[in-house]
Amino acid sequence: GFDEKWLRHMGLDPARLSLIRVEGDSMQPTLNDGDDIMVDTAAADRTPKKGIHVLRLDGTLMVKRLLPGKGGKLSILSDNPAFAPIEDVDAGEVTMIGRVVWVGRKL
């Protein structure tokens, strides 16, 4: 459903992309329950950068905003203020799945 030329122009490798559906409201208003997101799994091979990522922490798959900190620590944030941040997490405790590079939703 995506033009390969456009994906490559965006700096993405089509073979390293996945589409998944968002469940829950922790990332509202940025991402809503039922939104489809494109995840660049190649980003999992790199040091995490500030942005929205799919990750696994303590066996739970989640979509969260990451803020890298000093000493290999991460802050894992929800955009919805009703959800508390998870701060000072050792990056080694987090399995990175990929970075969110696109979102689509039904209007």
MIZATI-521371 format. One line per field, with one value per residue: x, y, z of N, C-alpha, C in turn; residue number from 0; residue in three letters. Coordinates in nm, 3 decimals. Last residue first. Layout:
MIZATI-521371
nxx: (X	...);
nyy: (Y	...);
nzz: (Z	...);
caxx: (X	...);
cayy: (Y	...);
cazz: (Z	...);
cxx: (X	...);
cyy: (Y	...);
czz: (Z	...);
num: (NUM	...);
residu: (ala	...);
END
This chain:
MIZATI-521371
nxx: (-1.089	-0.839	-0.493	-0.143	0.193	0.542	0.749	0.869	1.137	1.152	1.212	1.439	1.404	1.560	1.770	1.967	1.902	1.751	1.547	1.464	1.103	0.805	0.528	0.181	-0.095	-0.232	-0.120	-0.020	0.223	0.453	0.801	1.086	1.418	1.716	2.076	2.341	2.437	2.154	1.885	1.638	1.311	1.045	0.707	0.580	0.409	0.501	0.483	0.630	0.852	0.990	0.933	0.984	0.866	0.850	0.877	0.920	1.213	1.562	1.706	1.901	2.145	2.014	1.845	1.598	1.575	1.470	1.199	0.985	0.644	0.349	0.031	-0.311	-0.529	-0.655	-0.619	-0.391	-0.122	-0.145	-0.283	-0.236	-0.095	-0.268	-0.488	-0.501	-0.307	-0.229	-0.113	0.165	0.377	0.729	1.027	1.243	1.200	1.214	1.399	1.389	1.412	1.216	1.279	1.178	0.903	0.876	0.931	0.721	0.419	0.217	0.079);
nyy: (0.841	0.623	0.702	0.649	0.753	0.682	0.592	0.474	0.245	-0.077	-0.234	-0.276	-0.370	-0.254	-0.277	-0.115	0.139	0.171	0.445	0.699	0.666	0.667	0.887	0.798	0.912	1.139	1.273	1.109	1.036	0.872	0.787	0.694	0.781	0.592	0.586	0.611	0.848	1.065	0.975	0.987	0.953	0.824	0.749	0.423	0.134	-0.196	-0.515	-0.645	-0.756	-0.531	-0.377	-0.313	-0.061	0.176	0.534	0.867	1.041	1.048	0.727	0.444	0.331	0.077	-0.125	-0.017	0.093	-0.106	-0.094	0.149	0.116	0.288	0.235	0.306	0.347	0.227	0.496	0.743	0.958	1.219	1.275	0.930	0.720	0.561	0.417	0.115	0.006	0.047	-0.195	-0.183	-0.264	-0.237	-0.248	-0.339	-0.328	-0.053	0.161	0.518	0.776	0.875	0.746	0.495	0.558	0.633	0.386	0.227	0.337	0.117	-0.120);
nzz: (0.949	1.054	1.025	1.046	1.077	1.072	1.225	1.526	1.542	1.714	1.935	2.193	2.512	2.802	2.967	2.864	2.952	3.260	3.324	3.422	3.440	3.304	3.382	3.412	3.236	3.187	2.972	2.690	2.598	2.813	2.808	2.955	2.953	2.999	3.025	2.956	3.075	3.030	2.808	2.553	2.564	2.371	2.387	2.295	2.281	2.396	2.537	2.825	2.945	3.042	2.741	2.407	2.175	1.930	1.977	1.904	2.029	2.051	1.975	2.061	1.834	1.609	1.554	1.541	1.293	1.139	1.168	1.170	1.151	1.115	1.265	1.282	1.563	1.780	1.993	1.861	1.919	2.034	2.269	2.348	2.446	2.591	2.509	2.301	2.035	1.695	1.471	1.241	0.980	0.931	0.736	0.595	0.326	0.267	0.445	0.417	0.329	0.174	-0.060	0.006	-0.003	-0.273	-0.396	-0.303	-0.180	0.004	0.000);
caxx: (-1.162	-0.968	-0.614	-0.264	0.068	0.420	0.782	0.747	1.091	1.173	1.151	1.388	1.423	1.460	1.647	1.983	1.871	1.874	1.550	1.593	1.228	0.897	0.649	0.307	-0.001	-0.290	-0.071	-0.139	0.178	0.325	0.692	0.981	1.288	1.606	1.942	2.264	2.476	2.296	1.949	1.765	1.407	1.172	0.804	0.606	0.447	0.438	0.506	0.515	0.762	0.931	0.990	0.937	0.966	0.788	0.931	0.822	1.104	1.437	1.703	1.771	2.122	2.090	1.988	1.628	1.611	1.615	1.270	1.113	0.759	0.458	0.161	-0.208	-0.442	-0.699	-0.656	-0.518	-0.167	-0.060	-0.355	-0.326	-0.023	-0.155	-0.493	-0.495	-0.412	-0.216	-0.225	0.094	0.259	0.612	0.910	1.258	1.211	1.084	1.417	1.344	1.526	1.206	1.302	1.323	0.964	0.849	1.014	0.858	0.509	0.304	0.000);
cayy: (0.962	0.635	0.674	0.666	0.714	0.723	0.689	0.505	0.382	0.016	-0.297	-0.185	-0.427	-0.227	-0.343	-0.259	0.104	0.130	0.303	0.639	0.740	0.568	0.850	0.843	0.801	1.049	1.305	1.130	1.171	0.870	0.879	0.638	0.815	0.637	0.582	0.500	0.719	1.041	1.056	0.935	1.061	0.803	0.852	0.533	0.246	-0.065	-0.439	-0.572	-0.845	-0.628	-0.358	-0.414	-0.127	0.055	0.402	0.765	1.016	1.110	0.873	0.512	0.389	0.199	-0.157	-0.099	0.182	-0.081	-0.186	0.123	0.105	0.223	0.301	0.221	0.402	0.190	0.356	0.701	0.831	1.192	1.287	1.036	0.815	0.624	0.563	0.192	-0.031	0.098	-0.115	-0.240	-0.188	-0.314	-0.175	-0.325	-0.462	-0.121	0.037	0.394	0.717	0.909	0.891	0.512	0.507	0.730	0.503	0.196	0.343	0.234	0.000);
cazz: (0.988	0.986	1.103	0.966	1.141	1.002	1.120	1.452	1.557	1.604	1.818	2.093	2.379	2.700	3.010	2.850	2.813	3.194	3.289	3.459	3.425	3.358	3.308	3.472	3.254	3.287	3.107	2.772	2.566	2.743	2.836	2.870	3.009	2.915	3.084	2.900	3.128	3.055	2.911	2.604	2.582	2.442	2.352	2.389	2.195	2.410	2.415	2.771	2.874	3.136	2.875	2.503	2.259	1.979	1.946	1.941	1.935	2.094	1.968	2.061	1.966	1.640	1.548	1.660	1.403	1.127	1.257	1.105	1.239	1.043	1.264	1.225	1.459	1.646	1.987	1.919	1.863	1.919	2.143	2.300	2.360	2.661	2.498	2.425	2.130	1.831	1.518	1.356	1.019	0.975	0.787	0.740	0.386	0.271	0.372	0.478	0.397	0.316	-0.053	-0.006	0.120	-0.166	-0.425	-0.262	-0.294	0.004	0.000);
cxx: (-1.311	-1.038	-0.736	-0.384	-0.047	0.300	0.659	0.778	0.966	1.115	1.170	1.334	1.358	1.498	1.537	1.860	1.883	1.837	1.682	1.596	1.348	1.036	0.726	0.427	0.133	-0.198	-0.131	-0.093	0.054	0.288	0.568	0.853	1.185	1.490	1.839	2.126	2.395	2.319	2.096	1.826	1.535	1.251	0.929	0.705	0.460	0.489	0.432	0.556	0.640	0.825	0.916	1.011	0.900	0.898	0.836	0.872	1.012	1.331	1.568	1.786	1.989	2.061	2.076	1.776	1.645	1.663	1.421	1.196	0.882	0.581	0.260	-0.078	-0.347	-0.617	-0.710	-0.537	-0.293	-0.104	-0.273	-0.275	-0.114	-0.081	-0.374	-0.486	-0.394	-0.336	-0.203	-0.016	0.194	0.498	0.800	1.143	1.219	1.088	1.285	1.370	1.494	1.321	1.299	1.361	1.115	0.915	0.999	0.952	0.653	0.399	0.084);
cyy: (0.936	0.759	0.692	0.632	0.740	0.676	0.740	0.617	0.403	0.153	-0.207	-0.264	-0.334	-0.298	-0.334	-0.338	-0.046	0.083	0.275	0.488	0.659	0.627	0.740	0.802	0.854	0.931	1.218	1.155	1.208	1.014	0.847	0.711	0.768	0.682	0.637	0.484	0.602	0.899	1.021	1.031	0.999	0.932	0.828	0.632	0.366	0.032	-0.307	-0.493	-0.777	-0.715	-0.451	-0.390	-0.231	-0.020	0.292	0.631	0.908	1.084	0.920	0.664	0.465	0.243	-0.039	-0.134	0.106	0.009	-0.172	0.036	0.067	0.230	0.218	0.300	0.294	0.251	0.327	0.551	0.789	1.067	1.253	1.170	0.921	0.726	0.634	0.341	0.051	0.051	-0.078	-0.144	-0.259	-0.219	-0.272	-0.249	-0.457	-0.259	-0.039	0.276	0.584	0.847	0.939	0.660	0.527	0.686	0.609	0.315	0.324	0.225	0.127);
czz: (0.995	1.039	1.016	1.051	1.046	1.084	1.045	1.353	1.472	1.635	1.696	1.975	2.279	2.570	2.906	2.892	2.788	3.053	3.218	3.439	3.473	3.333	3.380	3.385	3.303	3.318	3.218	2.917	2.646	2.711	2.754	2.906	2.907	3.001	2.986	2.959	3.078	3.105	2.923	2.704	2.637	2.449	2.437	2.329	2.288	2.306	2.428	2.648	2.811	3.069	2.969	2.633	2.348	2.053	1.993	1.888	1.987	1.987	2.021	2.060	1.962	1.784	1.588	1.667	1.530	1.241	1.246	1.198	1.157	1.132	1.184	1.224	1.408	1.533	1.847	1.906	1.936	1.844	2.019	2.347	2.298	2.577	2.563	2.399	2.256	1.914	1.664	1.398	1.137	1.004	0.826	0.803	0.538	0.336	0.379	0.386	0.464	0.398	0.092	0.000	0.117	-0.036	-0.317	-0.286	-0.246	-0.114	0.000);
num: (106	105	104	103	102	101	100	99	98	97	96	95	94	93	92	91	90	89	88	87	86	85	84	83	82	81	80	79	78	77	76	75	74	73	72	71	70	69	68	67	66	65	64	63	62	61	60	59	58	57	56	55	54	53	52	51	50	49	48	47	46	45	44	43	42	41	40	39	38	37	36	35	34	33	32	31	30	29	28	27	26	25	24	23	22	21	20	19	18	17	16	15	14	13	12	11	10	9	8	7	6	5	4	3	2	1	0);
residu: (leu	lys	arg	gly	val	trp	val	val	arg	gly	ile	met	thr	val	glu	gly	ala	asp	val	asp	glu	ile	pro	ala	phe	ala	pro	asn	asp	ser	leu	ile	ser	leu	lys	gly	gly	lys	gly	pro	leu	leu	arg	lys	val	met	leu	thr	gly	asp	leu	arg	leu	val	his	ile	gly	lys	lys	pro	thr	arg	asp	ala	ala	ala	thr	asp	val	met	ile	asp	asp	gly	asp	asn	leu	thr	pro	gln	met	ser	asp	gly	glu	val	arg	ile	leu	ser	leu	arg	ala	pro	asp	leu	gly	met	his	arg	leu	trp	lys	glu	asp	phe	gly);
END
